[in-house]
Protein backbone atom coordinates (compact mmCIF):
# COMPACT_ATOMS: atom_id res chain seq x y z
CA UNK A 1 0.00 0.00 0.00
CA UNK A 2 1.49 3.34 -1.03
CA UNK A 3 1.37 6.61 0.88
CA UNK A 4 -1.66 8.05 -0.99
CA UNK A 5 -3.70 4.91 -0.33
CA UNK A 6 -2.81 5.00 3.36
CA UNK A 7 -3.69 8.70 3.53
CA UNK A 8 -7.07 8.13 1.88
CA UNK A 9 -7.77 5.23 4.24
CA UNK A 10 -6.85 7.35 7.26
CA UNK A 11 -9.10 10.21 6.17
CA UNK A 12 -12.02 7.81 5.63
CA UNK A 13 -11.58 6.31 9.11
CA UNK A 14 -11.10 9.62 10.94
CA UNK A 15 -14.17 10.76 12.90
CA UNK A 16 -15.99 13.89 11.83
CA UNK A 17 -15.25 16.88 14.06
CA UNK A 18 -18.44 18.57 15.17
CA UNK A 19 -18.55 22.30 14.65
CA UNK A 20 -18.16 24.31 17.85
CA UNK A 21 -21.75 25.52 17.62
CA UNK A 22 -22.95 21.95 18.23
CA UNK A 23 -20.45 21.27 21.01
CA UNK A 24 -20.68 24.51 22.94
CA UNK A 25 -24.18 25.41 23.99
CA UNK A 26 -24.21 28.48 26.23
CA UNK A 27 -27.60 29.40 27.67
CA UNK A 28 -28.90 32.92 27.09
CA UNK A 29 -28.50 35.13 30.16
CA UNK A 30 -31.55 35.25 32.42
CA UNK A 31 -31.45 38.65 34.15
CA UNK A 32 -33.79 40.68 36.30
CA UNK A 33 -33.63 44.02 38.06
CA UNK A 34 -33.64 44.29 41.83
CA UNK A 35 -33.50 48.00 42.59
CA UNK A 36 -30.14 49.31 41.33
CA UNK A 37 -28.76 45.79 40.90
CA UNK A 38 -28.98 43.43 37.93
CA UNK A 39 -29.27 39.80 39.06
CA UNK A 40 -27.80 37.32 36.56
CA UNK A 41 -29.95 34.34 37.55
CA UNK A 42 -28.30 31.60 35.48
CA UNK A 43 -24.69 32.69 36.00
CA UNK A 44 -23.81 29.20 37.31
CA UNK A 45 -25.25 27.49 34.20
CA UNK A 46 -23.38 29.83 31.87
CA UNK A 47 -20.01 29.41 33.59
CA UNK A 48 -20.46 25.61 33.71
CA UNK A 49 -21.24 25.57 29.97
CA UNK A 50 -18.03 27.54 29.41
CA UNK A 51 -16.04 25.33 31.87
CA UNK A 52 -14.49 28.32 33.59
CA UNK A 53 -13.98 29.44 37.18
CA UNK A 54 -16.69 31.79 38.48
CA UNK A 55 -14.22 34.46 39.59
CA UNK A 56 -12.57 34.60 36.16
CA UNK A 57 -15.87 35.08 34.33
CA UNK A 58 -17.14 37.58 36.91
CA UNK A 59 -13.94 39.65 36.68
CA UNK A 60 -14.31 39.77 32.90
CA UNK A 61 -17.96 40.86 33.16
CA UNK A 62 -16.98 43.59 35.62
CA UNK A 63 -14.30 44.90 33.26
CA UNK A 64 -16.46 44.59 30.15
CA UNK A 65 -19.53 46.23 31.69
CA UNK A 66 -17.61 48.76 33.78
CA UNK A 67 -19.26 47.88 37.07
CA UNK A 68 -18.74 46.13 40.37
CA UNK A 69 -20.23 42.72 41.07
CA UNK A 70 -20.21 39.75 43.38
CA UNK A 71 -21.52 36.20 43.47
CA UNK A 72 -24.27 35.60 46.03
CA UNK A 73 -25.00 32.49 48.11
CA UNK A 74 -27.21 31.08 45.32
CA UNK A 75 -24.33 31.29 42.81
CA UNK A 76 -25.94 34.18 40.95
CA UNK A 77 -23.96 37.19 39.79
CA UNK A 78 -25.18 40.51 41.19
CA UNK A 79 -24.06 43.42 39.01
CA UNK A 80 -24.35 47.01 40.23
CA UNK A 81 -26.36 48.93 37.64
CA UNK A 82 -29.01 48.30 35.02
CA UNK A 83 -27.86 45.79 32.39
CA UNK A 84 -30.09 44.01 29.90
CA UNK A 85 -29.80 40.40 28.78
CA UNK A 86 -28.50 41.50 25.36
CA UNK A 87 -25.61 43.51 26.83
CA UNK A 88 -24.61 40.68 29.17
CA UNK A 89 -25.00 38.20 26.30
CA UNK A 90 -22.64 40.27 24.14
CA UNK A 91 -20.09 40.32 26.96
CA UNK A 92 -20.34 36.52 27.31
CA UNK A 93 -19.86 36.15 23.56
CA UNK A 94 -16.70 38.27 23.77
CA UNK A 95 -15.50 36.18 26.73
CA UNK A 96 -16.13 32.97 24.78
CA UNK A 97 -14.11 34.23 21.82
CA UNK A 98 -11.19 35.34 24.00
CA UNK A 99 -11.08 32.70 26.74
CA UNK A 100 -12.92 29.56 25.57
CA UNK A 101 -12.61 28.93 21.82
CA UNK A 102 -9.20 27.91 20.45
CA UNK A 103 -7.81 30.49 18.04
CA UNK A 104 -6.35 27.74 15.85
CA UNK A 105 -9.06 25.07 15.55
CA UNK A 106 -12.10 26.91 16.95
CA UNK A 107 -13.01 24.14 19.40
CA UNK A 108 -13.99 24.79 23.02
CA UNK A 109 -11.65 22.12 24.46
CA UNK A 110 -9.42 24.64 26.18
CA UNK A 111 -8.13 25.49 29.61
CA UNK A 112 -6.52 28.63 30.97
CA UNK A 113 -2.98 28.20 32.27
CA UNK A 114 -0.67 30.72 33.89
CA UNK A 115 2.95 30.76 32.83
CA UNK A 116 5.39 33.38 34.10
CA UNK A 117 2.50 35.66 35.06
CA UNK A 118 0.76 35.47 31.68
CA UNK A 119 -2.51 33.70 30.89
CA UNK A 120 -2.32 31.15 28.08
CA UNK A 121 -5.17 29.29 26.42
CA UNK A 122 -4.16 25.62 26.07
CA UNK A 123 -6.19 23.58 23.57
CA UNK A 124 -6.64 19.89 24.35
CA UNK A 125 -7.88 19.17 20.82
CA UNK A 126 -5.02 20.53 18.69
CA UNK A 127 -2.35 21.34 21.29
CA UNK A 128 -2.16 25.03 20.41
CA UNK A 129 -1.10 27.51 23.09
CA UNK A 130 -2.02 31.14 22.66
CA UNK A 131 -1.98 34.21 24.90
CA UNK A 132 -5.37 35.45 26.03
N, C-alpha and C positions, 0 to 999 in steps of 0.2 A: 504494500500500500504506500503510495507516494504522499508527499506533504499536503498537496491540495485535497486529496481524498480524505486524509485525516482531519484537515481543517473543516471541510464540509461536514464530516461526521460529528465533529465536536460542536459545531454551530447548531446542527439539528438536535443534538442531545442536551444542549444548554437550556435551562429553564428560562421562561420569559420573565423579564423584570417588570413588575407592575409600576405604572407611573406613580409619582409621589402623591398625586391627588387621590388615588385609591388607597394608599397606605397611610396617609396622614389625614385624619379627619378631626379637625378642631371645631368644637361647638361654637356657635355664635355667642357673643357675650350677652348674659342676662343681667341687666342693670336696673336699678331703681333709685329714686331720690329719697333721702331721709334728711330733711332740712337742708343744710349746706354740704351734705356728704353724699357722694355717689357710692352705692353698695353694689359691688361686682359679685353677684350671687353665685355664679358658677366658676369662680376663679380656680377652685380645686380641680374641677373637671378639665378646664383649659390647660392648666399647667401639667396635669397628668397626661393629657393627649400629646403635649409637647415634650414630655419626659425631661422636665427641667425642675430645678430647685425653686421653691416658692419665693425665696428672697431675691434670687437672680431676676426672675420675671417681674417681681414687684418693683425692684430698683429701676429696671428698664422703663416700666410704665410711669414711674415717678419722673424720670428724666424726660421721657417722650411727651408727657402731658403737662409737665411743668408744675407739679403739685406735690404735696406730701401725702403719704398713705401708710397704712398698716394692715396687718392680717388679724382678723378677730378670732375669737375662740371657735367659731363655726367654720374656719378656714375660708372666709370670704374676704376679699380685698375691700377696704374702705378708703376711698379717695376723697380728699378735701376738694370740694368744688362741684360744679354741675357738668357732667360728661355724659354724652349720649352713647348708645351702643355702637353706633357707626364709628365714632371717634376712637373708642376703645378697641373696636374690631380692626381699624386701620393700624393702630399701634401694635396689636398682636400680629398682624400680617408682617409688619416691618421686623418685629422680633423674630418671627419664623424665618424670614429671609436671611437675617444676620446671624442668628444663633442656633438654628435647627437644621435647615436644609444645607447639604453639602454643596459648595460652590463648584465642584468638579462634576459630580454625577447627579446632583439634584435630589438625592434620596435623604430621608430623615433619620438615617441610622448613624447619628452623630452623638458625641459627648463633648463637653467643654473641659479642657485641661488647662492647668496653669503651668507655665514653664518660664522660669526666670522673670516672674512678675507679669508676664503677658498671657492673655487668654488665647488659646488655640482651639479650633474646632477640629476634632479628630473623627474621621469617617470610618465606621466599621465595615462599610460595604466596599469602598474602593481604596481605603488606606490613605487618602489625602489628608494633609494637615494644612490648615489655613488660619491666619490671624482673624480674630473677630472684629 
